[in-house]
Amino acid sequence: MNFQLTKDFITLIEWLIDQKKNSELLQKIDNLLAPDIAEILELLDFEKSKYLFSLLGEEMRADILLDVEEDLREMLLEDLSLQEIVKEVIENLDSDDAADVIQELPEKKQQEVLSNIADPQQAINIADLLSYQHNSAGALMAKELIKVQENWSVLRCVSEMRKQAQNINKVYTIYVINKKNKLTGTASLKKLLLTPEKTFISDIYNKQIISVQTSTSAEEVARIMNKYDLIVLPVVNEKNELVGRITIDDVVDLIKEEAGKDYQMASGISDHIEPLDNVLTLTRARIPWLIIGMIGGLLGAQIIGLFEIEKNPFLAFFIPLITAMGGNVGVQSSAIIVQGLAANNLGIDSWYKRFIKEFSVALLNGLICCILLFIFSIILYLQPNISLMLSVSLLTVMVFAALFGTFVPLILNRMKVDPALATGPFITTMSDVIGLFIYFSIAKYLL
């Protein structure tokens, strides 16, 4: 059953902690899963979180550390001794999750943890994962998997699989390798169960397989798994040797994290932050784009001053219309392009074709809006010259904003800069400044 956290439940938990009623406290959370308890810990102050965390079993503590926010995880790890981190956390996690936890420790403590792991192979696996570049397939993968050799019989495969499965929580796929550990395909568990025991794997395994290299970017991994509807993806090195696997839960976590970062960036927040961060951290993340927006406003004011608006004060009435429409069109265009770049589904259109397409869409939208504006302004002001000037200005600004919003993300992406920077405040500010210049230039010419 889905757990619903309420304020009354948190109040009860806090009271039980204050009263040191440990048995009742554990009874209240006995049927909860690790993500539920992690949510509770994040809402308590640290001392109470630490107290509740200390009452839990080893496996639950290890799972909870994967679900809590990074700041709380670091604080909880700091409170644990070296032996507790090794025995109660690392040895209860898969290699990829253990590497994620160790990665947040100081470098000196990382080495101490690795040297105290009882299983040498586990220590080697984790150290190997820590060596890969962040946000790569190598850093995402887990070392635990089941593999069989193509020259084995079904009987031997089943026997070897039983041994390997002891250290694996979930078995998704059985990988087939040759004598040099090179990945050659996958074996179906159903076929293994239904095929005579003396049959060789080479006669029944699937030779068509999708894999990625350790250096493949995490975004590319997510795209491949989404395109082919995979729940697990094998990882090979440059020699095509099988070194690990990436499961869908790791990719979902990555997608959520990247989506959160892109949304914050598009909203004018430069650093990845959480709602529970302190005031200074939140301010530091927000202020850069606010200053850029302020500078854009000052530039807009200078442009207005250049055109002696006091001689035609009615032009000021339409400034909000021009800036709002330009900003909205620019954000719409950039959002579509950034989304397409993230999903890698923009197709193979050349820049020329992209220009024609976006220009056509902007022109059609602009014509519809400027015709409506012309009709309304004629009714309101009864001056055809003003209506014509407003309509032409709006059409021009909308076309410019659409093209600007389209090509800025493409250029940033070509320059290896996150195209999410091109959405939100950046596009809005630039569209406002240049849109005002276009508006007053057309007004000066037509009026």
VENZI-V537035 format. One record per residue. N is the residue number from 1. RES is the residue in one small letter. SS is DSSP state (hx for helix, st for strand, lp for the rest). BURIAL is I if it has 24 or more other ideal C-beta (glycine too) atoms within 12 Angstrom, else O. D_CENTER is the distance of its C-alpha to the mean C-alpha in whole Angstrom. Layout:
# VENZI-V537035
N:RES:SS:BURIAL:D_CENTER, N:RES:SS:BURIAL:D_CENTER
This chain:
# VENZI-V537035
1:m:lp:O:28, 2:n:lp:O:25, 3:f:lp:O:25, 4:q:lp:O:25, 5:l:lp:O:25, 6:t:lp:O:28, 7:k:hx:O:30, 8:d:hx:O:33, 9:f:hx:O:31, 10:i:hx:I:30, 11:t:hx:O:33, 12:l:hx:O:35, 13:i:hx:I:33, 14:e:hx:I:33, 15:w:hx:O:37, 16:l:hx:I:37, 17:i:hx:I:36, 18:d:hx:O:38, 19:q:lp:O:41, 20:k:lp:O:40, 21:k:lp:O:40, 22:n:hx:O:38, 23:s:hx:O:40, 24:e:hx:O:39, 25:l:hx:I:35, 26:l:hx:O:34, 27:q:hx:O:36, 28:k:hx:I:34, 29:i:lp:I:31, 30:d:lp:O:32, 31:n:lp:O:31, 32:l:lp:I:27, 33:l:lp:O:24, 34:a:hx:I:22, 35:p:hx:O:19, 36:d:hx:I:22, 37:i:hx:I:24, 38:a:hx:I:21, 39:e:hx:I:20, 40:i:hx:I:24, 41:l:hx:I:24, 42:e:hx:I:21, 43:l:hx:I:24, 44:l:lp:I:27, 45:d:lp:O:28, 46:f:hx:O:27, 47:e:hx:O:31, 48:k:hx:I:31, 49:s:hx:I:27, 50:k:hx:O:29, 51:y:hx:I:32, 52:l:hx:I:30, 53:f:hx:I:28, 54:s:hx:I:31, 55:l:lp:I:33, 56:l:lp:I:31, 57:g:lp:O:31, 58:e:hx:O:30, 59:e:hx:O:27, 60:m:hx:I:26, 61:r:hx:I:26, 62:a:hx:I:24, 63:d:hx:I:21, 64:i:hx:I:21, 65:l:hx:I:20, 66:l:hx:I:17, 67:d:hx:I:16, 68:v:lp:I:17, 69:e:lp:I:15, 70:e:hx:O:15, 71:d:hx:O:18, 72:l:hx:I:20, 73:r:hx:I:20, 74:e:hx:O:21, 75:m:hx:O:24, 76:l:hx:I:25, 77:l:hx:I:25, 78:e:hx:O:27, 79:d:lp:O:29, 80:l:lp:I:30, 81:s:lp:O:32, 82:l:hx:I:32, 83:q:hx:O:33, 84:e:hx:I:31, 85:i:hx:I:28, 86:v:hx:I:29, 87:k:hx:O:31, 88:e:hx:I:29, 89:v:hx:I:26, 90:i:hx:I:25, 91:e:hx:I:28, 92:n:hx:I:27, 93:l:lp:I:23, 94:d:lp:I:22, 95:s:hx:I:22, 96:d:hx:I:18, 97:d:hx:I:18, 98:a:hx:I:21, 99:a:hx:I:19, 100:d:hx:I:16, 101:v:hx:I:19, 102:i:hx:I:21, 103:q:hx:I:19, 104:e:lp:I:19, 105:l:lp:I:23, 106:p:lp:O:25, 107:e:hx:O:26, 108:k:hx:O:29, 109:k:hx:I:28, 110:q:hx:I:26, 111:q:hx:O:29, 112:e:hx:O:31, 113:v:hx:I:29, 114:l:hx:I:29, 115:s:hx:O:33, 116:n:lp:I:33, 117:i:lp:I:32, 118:a:lp:O:35, 119:d:lp:O:33, 120:p:hx:O:33, 121:q:hx:O:31, 122:q:hx:I:29, 123:a:hx:I:29, 124:i:hx:O:29, 125:n:hx:I:26, 126:i:hx:I:24, 127:a:hx:I:25, 128:d:hx:I:24, 129:l:hx:I:20, 130:l:hx:I:20, 131:s:lp:O:22, 132:y:lp:I:19, 133:q:lp:O:17, 134:h:lp:O:14, 135:n:lp:O:11, 136:s:st:I:13, 137:a:hx:I:15, 138:g:hx:I:17, 139:a:hx:I:15, 140:l:hx:I:13, 141:m:lp:I:17, 142:a:st:I:19, 143:k:lp:I:23, 144:e:lp:I:25, 145:l:lp:I:26, 146:i:st:I:29, 147:k:st:I:31, 148:v:st:I:34, 149:q:st:I:37, 150:e:lp:I:38, 151:n:lp:O:41, 152:w:lp:I:41, 153:s:st:O:43, 154:v:hx:I:41, 155:l:hx:O:43, 156:r:hx:O:42, 157:c:hx:I:38, 158:v:hx:I:39, 159:s:hx:O:40, 160:e:hx:I:38, 161:m:hx:I:35, 162:r:hx:O:36, 163:k:hx:O:36, 164:q:hx:O:33, 165:a:hx:O:31, 166:q:lp:O:33, 167:n:lp:I:30, 168:i:lp:I:27, 169:n:lp:O:26, 170:k:lp:O:25, 171:v:lp:I:26, 172:y:lp:I:24, 173:t:lp:I:26, 174:i:st:I:29, 175:y:st:I:29, 176:v:st:I:32, 177:i:st:I:33, 178:n:lp:I:36, 179:k:lp:O:38, 180:k:lp:O:36, 181:n:lp:O:33, 182:k:st:I:32, 183:l:st:I:29, 184:t:st:I:32, 185:g:st:I:30, 186:t:st:I:30, 187:a:st:I:32, 188:s:lp:O:32, 189:l:hx:O:33, 190:k:hx:O:35, 191:k:hx:O:37, 192:l:hx:I:38, 193:l:hx:O:39, 194:l:hx:O:42, 195:t:lp:O:43, 196:p:lp:O:46, 197:e:lp:O:45, 198:k:lp:O:47, 199:t:lp:O:45, 200:f:st:O:43, 201:i:hx:I:39, 202:s:hx:O:40, 203:d:hx:O:41, 204:i:lp:I:39, 205:y:lp:I:35, 206:n:st:O:33, 207:k:lp:O:32, 208:q:lp:O:30, 209:i:lp:I:26, 210:i:lp:I:23, 211:s:st:I:22, 212:v:st:I:19, 213:q:st:I:21, 214:t:lp:I:19, 215:s:lp:O:18, 216:t:lp:I:16, 217:s:st:I:13, 218:a:hx:I:10, 219:e:hx:I:9, 220:e:hx:I:12, 221:v:hx:I:12, 222:a:hx:I:10, 223:r:hx:I:12, 224:i:hx:I:15, 225:m:hx:I:15, 226:n:hx:O:14, 227:k:hx:O:17, 228:y:lp:O:19, 229:d:lp:O:18, 230:l:lp:I:18, 231:i:lp:O:18, 232:v:st:I:19, 233:l:st:I:19, 234:p:st:I:21, 235:v:st:I:21, 236:v:st:I:24, 237:n:lp:I:25, 238:e:lp:O:27, 239:k:lp:O:30, 240:n:lp:O:28, 241:e:st:O:29, 242:l:st:I:27, 243:v:st:I:25, 244:g:st:I:22, 245:r:st:I:20, 246:i:st:I:16, 247:t:st:I:16, 248:i:hx:I:14, 249:d:hx:I:13, 250:d:hx:I:11, 251:v:hx:I:9, 252:v:hx:O:8, 253:d:hx:I:7, 254:l:hx:I:5, 255:i:hx:I:4, 256:k:hx:O:4, 257:e:hx:I:3, 258:e:hx:I:1, 259:a:hx:O:4, 260:g:hx:O:6, 261:k:hx:I:6, 262:d:hx:I:7, 263:y:hx:O:9, 264:q:hx:I:11, 265:m:hx:I:12, 266:a:hx:I:13, 267:s:lp:I:15, 268:g:lp:I:17, 269:i:lp:I:15, 270:s:lp:I:15, 271:d:lp:O:13, 272:h:lp:I:11, 273:i:lp:I:13, 274:e:lp:O:14, 275:p:lp:O:17, 276:l:lp:O:19, 277:d:lp:O:19, 278:n:lp:O:23, 279:v:hx:O:24, 280:l:hx:O:24, 281:t:hx:O:20, 282:l:hx:O:20, 283:t:hx:O:22, 284:r:hx:O:21, 285:a:hx:I:18, 286:r:hx:I:19, 287:i:hx:O:23, 288:p:hx:O:22, 289:w:hx:I:21, 290:l:hx:O:24, 291:i:hx:O:26, 292:i:hx:I:25, 293:g:hx:I:26, 294:m:hx:O:29, 295:i:hx:O:30, 296:g:hx:I:29, 297:g:hx:O:32, 298:l:hx:O:34, 299:l:hx:O:34, 300:g:hx:I:35, 301:a:hx:O:37, 302:q:hx:O:39, 303:i:hx:I:39, 304:i:hx:I:40, 305:g:hx:O:43, 306:l:hx:O:44, 307:f:lp:I:45, 308:e:lp:O:48, 309:i:hx:I:46, 310:e:hx:O:49, 311:k:hx:O:51, 312:n:hx:O:49, 313:p:hx:O:48, 314:f:hx:O:47, 315:l:hx:I:44, 316:a:hx:O:42, 317:f:hx:O:42, 318:f:hx:I:39, 319:i:hx:I:37, 320:p:hx:O:34, 321:l:hx:I:35, 322:i:hx:I:34, 323:t:hx:I:31, 324:a:hx:O:29, 325:m:hx:I:30, 326:g:hx:I:29, 327:g:hx:I:25, 328:n:hx:I:25, 329:v:hx:I:25, 330:g:hx:I:23, 331:v:hx:I:20, 332:q:hx:I:20, 333:s:hx:I:21, 334:s:hx:I:18, 335:a:hx:I:16, 336:i:hx:I:17, 337:i:hx:I:17, 338:v:hx:I:13, 339:q:hx:O:12, 340:g:hx:O:15, 341:l:hx:I:14, 342:a:hx:I:10, 343:a:hx:O:12, 344:n:lp:O:15, 345:n:lp:O:17, 346:l:lp:I:19, 347:g:lp:O:22, 348:i:lp:O:25, 349:d:lp:O:26, 350:s:lp:O:28, 351:w:hx:O:27, 352:y:hx:O:31, 353:k:hx:O:30, 354:r:hx:I:27, 355:f:hx:O:29, 356:i:hx:O:31, 357:k:hx:O:29, 358:e:hx:I:27, 359:f:hx:I:31, 360:s:hx:O:32, 361:v:hx:I:30, 362:a:hx:I:30, 363:l:hx:O:34, 364:l:hx:O:34, 365:n:hx:I:32, 366:g:hx:I:34, 367:l:hx:O:37, 368:i:hx:O:37, 369:c:hx:I:36, 370:c:hx:I:39, 371:i:hx:O:41, 372:l:hx:O:40, 373:l:hx:I:40, 374:f:hx:I:44, 375:i:hx:O:45, 376:f:hx:O:44, 377:s:hx:I:45, 378:i:hx:O:49, 379:i:hx:O:49, 380:l:hx:O:48, 381:y:hx:O:50, 382:l:lp:O:52, 383:q:lp:O:52, 384:p:hx:O:51, 385:n:hx:O:50, 386:i:hx:I:48, 387:s:hx:I:46, 388:l:hx:I:46, 389:m:hx:I:44, 390:l:hx:I:42, 391:s:hx:I:41, 392:v:hx:I:41, 393:s:hx:I:39, 394:l:hx:I:36, 395:l:hx:I:36, 396:t:hx:I:36, 397:v:hx:I:33, 398:m:hx:I:31, 399:v:hx:I:31, 400:f:hx:I:30, 401:a:hx:I:27, 402:a:hx:I:26, 403:l:hx:I:27, 404:f:hx:I:25, 405:g:hx:I:22, 406:t:hx:I:22, 407:f:hx:I:23, 408:v:hx:I:21, 409:p:hx:I:18, 410:l:hx:I:19, 411:i:hx:O:21, 412:l:hx:I:19, 413:n:hx:I:17, 414:r:hx:O:20, 415:m:lp:O:20, 416:k:lp:O:17, 417:v:lp:O:16, 418:d:lp:I:12, 419:p:hx:I:14, 420:a:hx:I:12, 421:l:hx:I:15, 422:a:hx:I:17, 423:t:lp:I:16, 424:g:lp:I:17, 425:p:hx:I:20, 426:f:hx:I:21, 427:i:hx:I:22, 428:t:hx:I:23, 429:t:hx:I:25, 430:m:hx:I:26, 431:s:hx:I:27, 432:d:hx:I:30, 433:v:hx:I:31, 434:i:hx:I:32, 435:g:hx:I:33, 436:l:hx:I:35, 437:f:hx:I:37, 438:i:hx:I:37, 439:y:hx:I:39, 440:f:hx:I:41, 441:s:hx:I:42, 442:i:hx:I:43, 443:a:hx:I:45, 444:k:hx:O:47, 445:y:hx:O:48, 446:l:hx:O:48, 447:l:lp:I:50
